[in-house]
Amino acid sequence: MRIKRPTTDVQRVACLGYFLVHTTVGKLGFSSAEIRQANTDSGASGMNFTRALDNATRQAKYLSNRGAKEKQLTTLGEDVVLALPNHEAVKQVEAEAKGRGKGKKKKKR
């Protein structure tokens, strides 16, 4: 966390998820409790962790639901973590991800 220096709670959650995925052998997903424990172990200050997880999943799209009680890091989340601590590179990664959308719907005639 000291090397990546995330500035937002959502970036912090993505960094913790990246750490969990790359330190646990053979495990691609993680539970909310595991990521919360990793946050506590890293000596983090207080934050609304439930909201940060929800925002990382629904708004930022750094995480996705893997199962009933598991989440996993998306490719966007991984790209953001790799771009940190360069916040200009993070903005560029996020801008490129917005351009990869579903495209415009065609009008029916």
C-alpha positions as MATLAB code, in Angstrom:
seq = 'MRIKRPTTDVQRVACLGYFLVHTTVGKLGFSSAEIRQANTDSGASGMNFTRALDNATRQAKYLSNRGAKEKQLTTLGEDVVLALPNHEAVKQVEAEAKGRGKGKKKKKR';
ca = [
       0.000    0.000    0.000;
       2.903    2.283    0.707;
       4.286    1.808   -2.808;
       0.967    2.164   -4.665;
      -0.344    5.101   -2.573;
      -4.044    4.856   -3.478;
      -5.862    8.168   -3.019;
      -9.441    6.891   -2.861;
     -11.147    4.121   -0.948;
     -12.059    2.451   -4.241;
      -8.418    2.387   -5.347;
      -7.500    1.031   -1.917;
     -10.006   -1.822   -2.299;
      -8.597   -2.621   -5.758;
      -5.044   -2.727   -4.354;
      -6.141   -5.033   -1.539;
      -7.912   -7.305   -4.015;
      -4.807   -7.402   -6.206;
      -2.694   -8.310   -3.187;
      -5.071  -11.117   -2.184;
      -5.214  -12.591   -5.685;
      -1.446  -12.566   -6.108;
      -0.543  -13.876   -2.653;
      -3.017  -16.751   -2.355;
      -2.027  -19.604   -4.629;
      -4.762  -20.957   -6.876;
      -7.463  -18.624   -5.627;
      -8.961  -16.056   -8.000;
     -11.717  -14.703   -5.784;
     -11.972  -13.352   -2.278;
     -14.738  -12.687    0.214;
     -15.628   -9.373    1.813;
     -14.294  -10.653    5.125;
     -10.925  -11.539    3.582;
     -10.481   -8.152    1.971;
     -11.625   -6.410    5.166;
      -9.024   -8.415    7.132;
      -6.327   -7.459    4.605;
      -7.323   -3.813    5.087;
      -7.015   -4.161    8.860;
      -3.665   -5.946    8.537;
      -2.312   -3.152    6.350;
      -2.927   -0.668    9.177;
      -5.513    1.347    7.287;
      -7.387    4.219    8.822;
     -11.130    4.055    9.269;
     -13.353    4.073    6.206;
     -16.817    2.894    5.345;
     -15.652   -0.425    3.973;
     -19.064   -1.668    2.869;
     -19.595    1.441    0.766;
     -16.065    1.262   -0.657;
     -16.605   -2.362   -1.754;
     -19.961   -1.488   -3.272;
     -18.537    1.507   -5.152;
     -15.573   -0.525   -6.399;
     -17.998   -3.098   -7.766;
     -20.902   -1.055   -9.123;
     -19.501    2.335  -10.056;
     -15.798    1.955  -10.750;
     -16.078   -1.639  -12.060;
     -12.756   -2.581  -10.409;
     -14.371   -5.681   -8.878;
     -17.049   -8.064  -10.060;
     -19.189  -10.642   -8.327;
     -17.763  -14.101   -8.716;
     -20.245  -16.098   -6.698;
     -22.772  -15.672   -3.957;
     -20.258  -14.350   -1.459;
     -17.131  -13.851   -3.547;
     -15.703  -11.008   -5.586;
     -12.878  -10.932   -8.082;
     -10.661   -8.251   -9.551;
     -11.611   -7.169  -13.084;
      -9.078   -6.418  -15.797;
      -9.820   -2.716  -15.330;
      -9.110   -3.034  -11.601;
      -5.845   -4.803  -12.300;
      -4.813   -2.174  -14.859;
      -5.537    0.603  -12.354;
      -3.445   -1.079   -9.649;
      -0.556   -1.569  -12.074;
      -0.771    2.107  -13.098;
      -0.580    3.357   -9.505;
       1.064    5.495   -8.080;
       1.008    7.463  -11.356;
      -2.440    9.042  -11.094;
      -2.276   10.468  -14.621;
      -1.832    6.923  -15.925;
      -4.842    5.823  -13.832;
      -6.971    8.533  -15.466;
      -5.821    7.354  -18.884;
      -6.658    3.709  -18.085;
     -10.123    4.718  -16.879;
     -10.721    6.888  -19.959;
      -9.776    4.017  -22.244;
     -12.123    1.696  -20.348;
     -15.042    4.075  -20.882;
     -14.341    3.981  -24.601;
     -14.623    0.165  -24.599;
     -18.351    0.305  -23.860;
     -21.106   -1.643  -25.520;
     -21.574    0.861  -28.297;
     -24.668    2.618  -29.501;
     -27.876    0.745  -30.098;
     -29.171    0.776  -33.618;
     -32.614    2.160  -34.222;
     -35.183   -0.271  -35.499;
     -36.887    0.763  -38.687;
];
